[in-house]
Amino acid sequence: VQLQAFGGGLVQPGGSLRLSCAASGRISSINAMGWYRQAPGKQREWVATISSAGSTVYADSVKGRFTISSDNAKNTVYLQTNSLKPEDTAVYYCNMRITPWGGLTNNYWGQGTLVTVSS
């Protein structure tokens, strides 16, 4: 199982970016999908999670500005980021709790995509 994230880049304050993360491999089921981020010099922090049933939860710092969604048929999770602030600058990582065919459920991570918010 592999996760690959896309969509990072340089954006001005107040701008938007849409991040995507697709899982591939022998996947039996995906229980939850989420996004984390790690700013320079800081620990990785949780951003948002979406369950297989579509329930969403957000960190207070992004609530009302970010939207997590998924396409279960494509094993893909998205993060729409709006009204970006310089403090949103970080490497964004996707995370999925996946049960592979014939394997045990485990957490899998994407490689990270850099979002830089700067004028």
N, C-alpha and C positions, 0 to 999 in steps of 0.2 A: 504494500500500500504506500502510495506517495501523495503528498499534497503540494500543489504549486500555486503560489499567489502572484497576482498581477495588479497593476493599477496605480502604484505609487508614483510620486513625482514632486515637482516644485509648484507651489500654488501660493497666490497672494492671500493675505488675511481677508477673511470673508468669503473666500472661494470654496469650491467643492471638488471632491474626487470620489470616484467609485472604485472600491477595491473588490477583487474577485479571488476566490480560492477554489480550485477544483481537485477532487480526490480521484485517484485512479488505482486500479489493481483489482484483486479478487475480494470484493467487498460484499459481505452478506447484509449488513445493516449499519446505519449511522444513527446513533442515539441522540447526539447533540452536536451542534457546530458553534464555534465562537471565534472571537477576535481578542487578541491581547496586544499590548504595545510596550516598547521599551525606549524611553527617551535617553539621550546621552548622559551617562553618569548616574542613571537611576535604575531601580529594579523593574523587572517586567511587571506590568499591571493588567488586570482584566478590564476589557472594554464592554463586551456585549456577548450574549448567548442566545441562541434560538434552539428550541427543542424540535424533535422530529414531528411533534404535533403543531408546531408553529408558534408556540409561546415564546415571548421575548423578554429579556431582562437587560438593563443597561446600568453602567456605572453612572453615578451622579454627575460626573464631570462632562459626560457626553449626552446626557438625556435631553431630548428635544432638538438635538443637532445631528445626531447620527441615527441611521436606521439599518438594522440587520435584517436580511431576508435570505431565503434559500430556494433552490430549485432541486428538489429531492431526486427527480428523474435524472438530473445531470450530476448529482453528488457535488453540488457547488453552493458555496455560501458567498454572500455579498455584504459589503459595508458601504452604505452611502454616507459620506461625510460632508456636511454642510456647515456654513458659518465657521469655517476653520480659523483657529487662533494659533499664534506662534507656539503656545504651550502644547499644541497637538502634534508638534514635530516629534517624530519617533519612527522606529522600525515597527511595522505592524505585522503580527504573526497570526495566522489562522490556526485553529485547533479543532480537531474532530474526534469524537469518541466513537471508534469504529470496531465492529466485529467482522474480521475477515472470514472467508469461507474456511472452515476447518480449524479456525484459530480462536484465541481468547480476545475478549474485548480489551482495548487499550486506547490510550490517548496518542494521537498523531499530530505532528506539527509541520506547518509549511516552512519555507526557507526565509520568509520575511520580505517585506517590501517597504522601502523608505518613503515616508511622507515628510516633506519639508515645507513649512508654512513661513514665508518670509517675503517682505516687500523689497 
